[in-house]
Amino acid sequence: MPTDPWLSACPFTRGLVLAVLGLAAAVEAHGGQQQTPQASETRGILFAPLIADPKEPHYFVSLLRTRAHSVDRTVTLGSVGLGQDFAFWSRSGTSQSWAVSLQAGVMAQFDLDRSSSYALLNADYVVGFPVTWRRGHQSARLRLYHQSSHLGDEYLLQNPSATRVDVSFEELEGIMARDVADGRGRAYVGSGLLLHRHPDMDRAKLLAGFEWKARPRKHSAGGTGFESNLIAGAEVKLLAELGWKPNVRMILGVGLARGRGTRGIRVLAEYYHGSYPYGQFFREEVDHLGVGIHIGP
């Protein structure tokens, strides 16, 4: 009998995800991290989250119209994520800063075409330790993380011929980035190496991306001030397991925040082409168009 992916996830992973998210929420409620001069735009975060990476843990909800190439079928998916970094050590010098964090996230996808149940298709659980660094306009992140992926209970019941493959791996990932145009843009390149993995997969990964945030415009509504700006980004990711075929995601939208350095809301349209980025479906070629609400610095 299939089990719920939340229950079948490693109990330690599941508990750690909940603990980190709860702890980060408590810290956020009491004022968040202290800012540093080098990273004042991102509230003390030395390496800002990658806004064009579909696997970056953060808070979001998206509606995606997805076409699977192998069956030539188009479905409507709901994609939901919870994710947070909690910095537990940091050090700032005259020219550079370092931080070590605990990161946790959950990303889940639902089949919205099955209106009676909105079946859960897959859930990915991520726990990692990012080490981040910044010197002026340069920044970097070295992250060792674990991911466990699990098929949804209802999906297995509705697709009895499907075979459950609980994808699980640890990856060491490194990314170098450089801010451009007075910090409004960022270009980055990186690579990853799978360590332990199940099932057996080729180890290597390459990625590159670019982000752009326009100058914010100030607004006032009901006596409350806020800022808005246009946001765009693109990322290309290549996996050895998939023959180095490019997986491309592009985003365009608007960001809303109460001021610089505060957590805000981004409303983003997105296009994706490549292998499905989640769970055991990573060998499935897909295209999707969608729109989502994302929360972050």
C-alpha positions, 0 to 999 in steps of 0.5 A: 500500500502506498504511503504518504510522501510526508510520512515516507520521508526520512524522519530526521529530514522531515523534523529538521525541515520543520525545525529550521522553518520554525526557527527562521520564522521566529527570528524573522518575527523578532527583526531578522538578521543584522545588515552588513554594509556589503549586503544592505540590499538583502538584509544581511544575506551575503549571497541572495537567493537565485530568483530564476532557479526552480530548485531554490528553497523559498516561499512561493505558490505558482500556477503552471500550464505544463506539457509533457513531451513523451505523452504529448499531454498538457496539464495544469499544475499547482506548485508550492514551496516553503524554504528558509535559510537560518544563519547561525555564524557570521563574520565581517571584516573590513573587505569581506564577510562570511556566513554559515547557514542551515537551509531547509525547504519543501517543494510540492506539485499538485495536479489541478486538473483532477478537481475532485482531489488535486492529487499530490504528484511529488514532494521534494525535501531539502536540508543543507548547509550553505557557506556564503562569502561576499567582497564588494560586488563579488559573492559566492555560495558553497552548499552541501545539501541533501534532497529526498523526493517522494511520489504522492499517494493519490498519484500512485493510486490513480496510476497503478502502473507507475513505479515509485523511485524515491530519488535521494542524493547529496550534492556539493554545489558551488556558485560564483556571482558578480553584481553589475550596474550598481547592484541592480544586476547579477551574473553567476556561474556554478557547478555541482557534484553528486555524492551519495545518490539513489538511483545511480546517476552521473554526478556532474552539473553546470549552471549559469544565470543572470538577474536584473532588478530595475530601480525601485519606484516609491508609492503610497497607499492608505498612508503606507509607503512601498516600493515597486520594481521590474524583475527579470532573470534567466538560468541555464542548467546542464546535467551529465545524467541527461546528456548535457541538454540545456534546461532553461527557465526565464522569469519576468515580473514585478517586486513589491516591498515596504523599502530597501532591505525588507522582505517583499513579494514578487509576482512573476511570470515564467517559462521553462523548457527542459527536464522536469526539475522535481522528483523522479520525473527528472528524465521527462522533457517538459515545457511550461508557462505559469505565474506565481507569487514569491516571497523573499529578500 
